[in-house]
Amino acid sequence: MILSKGLWLVGLAIIAAAVWGNSFYSDIGLLYRVIGVIALFSIGLFVLRFTEFGSVAFQTIKQSTTEIRKVVWPNRTETTQTTLIVVGVVIIAALILWGLDSLFSFVMSLILG
């Protein structure tokens, strides 16, 4: 528990140093600052990975990547058919709304003169 809190402090301090260093060393080239921020951010995340929350989060990420591999993605034909159905329904809905708007405008113009 205490080790986990200490690791949180160290990890967040490293990430804060990356943010502070990026603004403090603004006169250095952007490429070098980006490399430094990515390196420090990666080190900070690596340290946070060993906290209690980090280990649970890492296990969840591993499990979700396993579940993503089990997903059956639609093929090109299914995707095209679904897209055409959605486009057709949107066009029909737009025509219905346009018709209702025209009808209400006509009725309102008759009422208001």
Order of alpha helices (4+ residues) and beta strands (2+ residues): alpha-alpha-alpha-alpha
